[in-house]
């Protein structure tokens, strides 16, 4: 029996699953970032912010909500937002319901950029991920990643995640 102060070592089977998972969590974002930089002149995180806004009600969301979804702190998001504003893709405005909060709003130019970028990004996601999986694999992947996400970020309500328009 393991004592409370002893490490909970991974089994051989867990290690065999863990190592590819770590590879995916580092390699996939880097590959998607490279595609987006090459084809759209933006980073994966910048595209993520624009995509979240495009799927949000009225193409508007609180900066704090976007920061949580993008897994960045507000300071980092503020720098990202400044770059996106400079390009005319989004704007920030005070929340009329709560003066302490700031809203991010996707501009028409930002919407056009998301619409122009989405096909290439979706093709890359298809190529890197889904072209290698069966329908059953995709269902299983969803169940597994939802469980991991729920453990890593218990405050995220999976049913409230935006879906593609």
N, C-alpha and C positions, 0 to 999 in steps of 0.2 A: 504494500500500500504506500502511495506517495505521501510524504509528509507535507504539511502546508507550506513550509519554507523551501521545499525542493522545486526546481524548475519542472514545468510540464513539457518534457521534450516531445518533439514530433516523432510519430512512428515513421517507419520507412514508407508506408503508403501515403501518409500525410506529406512527407517531404517530397515525394514524387509528384504530388499535386501542387504543393506550395511553390516549388521552383519555377514551373511554367507560369503560374499565376503572377508571380513577381515579374517574370519576363514580359508578360502581357501588359501589366500595369505601367511598365517603363517604356517598352518598345512601341506599343500601339499609340499612345499620345504623341510620341516623337514622330512617328510615321505620319499621323494625321496633321501634325503641326507643319511638317515639311511640305505636304501636299497643299495645305491652305496658304502657306507663305508663297509657294511657287505659283499657284493658280489664282489666288485672290488677294495677295499682298497683305495678309493678316495672320495673326497667330491663332492657334487652336482655342486659347482662352478668349480672345477677342471674338472669334466666331461664336463660341459658346454663349457669350453675353448677348450678342445680337440674336442668336437663335432663341434663347430664353425669352427675350423681349418679343420676338415675332410670334411666340406661342402664348404669350400672356394676354390677359384681357385688355383690350384697347391698346395693345402693344406697349404696355406700361407696367412697371414693377418697382417696388421699393429697392433702393440700393442694397439695403441689408439682406433682402431676400435673394437678390442676384449674387451677392457675395457668398451666401451660404450654398447656393446651387453650384456656383463656380469653384467652391472650396478655396476662396481667397479671403484675406481680411479686407476690411473697408478701405484701408490705406492703399493697398494694392489695386483694389477695384477702382478707386478714385483716379489712379494713374492710367488705368486701362480706359476708363470713361473719358478722361481728358484727350487721349489719342483718338477715340471714336468720335468725340465731339469735333475735334479738329478736322476730321475727315467728313463731317456733316452727317454721320450715320446715326447719331443719337444726341439727345440733349438731356440735361438735368434741370429739374424744377422742384421747388418746395412742394411737399404733400399738403394739399389744402385741408385734409382731414387731420393732419398732425404736423404742425410747423417744425417739429424736431426732426422729421424724416425728410429724405430726398427721394424723389421719383426719377427713374430713368425712363425716357420715352424714345422709342424707335422712330426715327424720322422717315419720311417717304423715301429719301435717298438711301437710308439704312435698310428699309424694306426691300428696295430694288437690289441692294447689294446681297442681302440674304437670298433673295429669289435667284439671283445670278450665280451665287456661290453654291447653293444647296445641291444642284445636280452633280457637280464634280465631287463634292464632299460625300454625298450618298454613294456614288460609284466607288469611291475609295473605301468606304466602310464596307460595302458589299464585297469588294475584292479582298480586303484584309480579313474580314470576319465571316460574313454569311455565306460566301461562295464555298466555304469549307465545311458547312454544317447542314445536316438534314433538318427537316421541320421539327422532328422530335428533339434534336440537339438544341435547336433554338428555344423551344419551350423549356427544356431542362436548364439551359444557360440563364434564361430569365429567372427561373425559380432560385437557382443557386446565387446569382448576383443580387437578387432582391434580399435574400437572407443575409448575405455578407454586408450589403449596404445598410440594412436595418441594424446589424450589430455594430458597424463602424459609425453610423450616424443615426442613432435611435430617434432623433428629433425630426427626421425626414419622414413625412407621411407619403408612402408610395402611391396611394390613390390620388394624391394631389399633384403629382408630377405632371407637367404638361405633356400632351400628346401631339404628334405631328398634325398640322392643319389638314 
